Amino acid sequence: MSKDKIYLTVIALLAIALIAGCALQSQQVKRLTVSEIIVPKEGLIFKTDDGKLILKIRTTENGGSLAIYNNQGEPVAGINARENGGMLGIFNNQKKLVAWMGALRDCGFLITKEIPSGQSRRNKAQIWHTKSSDNI
């Protein structure tokens, strides 16, 4: 076998090994396990493979805030830490907050925006609350 053929064979084998190694490393990165993530001041943004926003996590003066987005990149729900507990908000397809629930010092609340007449038998905002000592 000539010297040139040996060099070409070795180069081809090295190229195959390099490509296989990169492919294996790529698979290992996808299976990376993380036990702790430090959220930077500007927050963390999660996107799909095609770049669509799906989730944001950020810090607030009371703790953390998490926002979930639909396929159009509009907010649909949010969870926030508050001074007296947590709060959950739900948005409609016009980006308006239409329902929220949360904790106060001694009770909780659930509020929905007024439902336009004709869309439901109910046409007033719905509000429920309970004292924290009540069994629910």
C-alpha positions in Angstrom: 0.0 0.0 0.0 1.4 3.4 -0.9 2.1 6.1 1.6 -0.6 8.3 0.1 -3.3 5.7 0.6 -2.2 5.1 4.2 -2.5 8.9 4.9 -5.9 9.1 3.3 -7.1 6.0 5.2 -5.9 7.5 8.5 -7.4 11.0 7.7 -10.7 9.3 6.8 -10.8 7.3 10.0 -9.9 10.4 12.1 -12.7 12.4 10.3 -15.2 9.6 11.1 -14.1 9.5 14.7 -14.4 13.3 15.0 -17.9 13.3 13.5 -19.0 10.4 15.8 -17.5 12.1 18.8 -19.3 15.4 18.1 -22.6 13.5 17.6 -22.2 11.7 20.8 -21.3 14.9 22.7 -24.4 16.6 21.2 -26.5 13.8 22.6 -24.9 14.1 26.0 -25.6 17.9 26.1 -29.3 17.2 25.5 -29.3 14.8 28.5 -27.6 17.2 30.8 -28.9 17.1 34.3 -28.9 20.3 36.3 -29.7 20.5 40.0 -29.5 24.3 40.4 -29.8 27.3 38.2 -29.0 30.8 39.3 -31.5 33.2 37.8 -29.8 36.4 36.6 -31.2 39.8 37.4 -32.8 40.1 33.9 -34.4 36.7 34.3 -34.4 33.5 32.3 -36.2 33.1 29.0 -37.2 29.6 27.6 -37.9 29.2 23.9 -38.7 26.3 21.6 -36.3 25.0 19.0 -37.8 27.4 16.4 -37.3 30.4 18.7 -40.9 30.8 20.1 -41.1 32.2 23.6 -42.8 29.8 26.0 -41.7 30.8 29.6 -40.0 33.5 31.5 -38.7 33.3 35.1 -37.5 36.4 36.9 -36.9 37.6 40.4 -39.0 40.2 42.1 -38.8 42.0 45.4 -41.0 39.3 47.0 -39.4 36.3 45.4 -40.0 34.8 42.0 -42.3 35.4 39.0 -43.1 32.9 36.3 -45.0 33.7 33.0 -46.3 31.2 30.5 -46.8 32.2 26.8 -48.9 30.7 24.0 -47.7 29.9 20.4 -48.1 33.6 19.5 -45.8 34.7 22.3 -48.6 36.3 24.3 -48.9 35.7 28.1 -51.6 33.3 29.2 -50.8 32.7 32.8 -48.5 34.0 35.5 -47.5 33.0 39.0 -46.0 35.5 41.4 -44.6 35.5 44.9 -46.3 38.3 47.0 -45.7 39.7 50.4 -48.6 37.6 51.9 -48.2 34.5 49.7 -48.7 33.7 46.1 -50.8 35.0 43.2 -51.9 33.3 40.0 -53.2 35.3 37.0 -54.9 34.1 33.8 -55.0 36.2 30.6 -57.4 36.1 27.7 -56.4 36.2 24.0 -56.4 40.0 24.1 -53.5 40.0 26.7 -55.9 41.2 29.4 -55.8 39.8 32.9 -59.3 38.2 33.4 -59.0 36.0 36.4 -56.7 35.9 39.4 -56.4 34.2 42.7 -54.1 34.8 45.6 -53.3 34.7 49.2 -53.7 37.6 51.7 -52.5 37.5 55.3 -55.6 35.6 56.7 -57.6 34.6 53.6 -57.5 33.8 50.0 -59.4 35.2 47.0 -60.5 34.4 43.5 -61.7 37.1 41.1 -62.8 37.0 37.5 -63.6 40.0 35.3 -67.2 40.7 34.5 -68.6 38.4 31.9 -70.4 40.3 29.1 -74.2 39.6 29.1 -75.2 37.1 26.5 -72.1 35.0 26.9 -73.2 33.3 30.1 -76.0 33.3 32.6 -73.7 35.1 35.0 -73.0 38.7 34.2 -71.2 39.9 37.3 -67.7 39.4 38.7 -67.3 36.3 40.8 -65.5 36.7 44.2 -65.0 33.9 46.8 -62.9 34.0 49.9 -62.3 31.9 52.9 -60.5 32.5 56.2 -57.3 30.5 56.5 -58.8 28.7 59.5 -61.8 27.4 57.5 -61.7 23.8 56.3 -62.0 23.8 52.5 
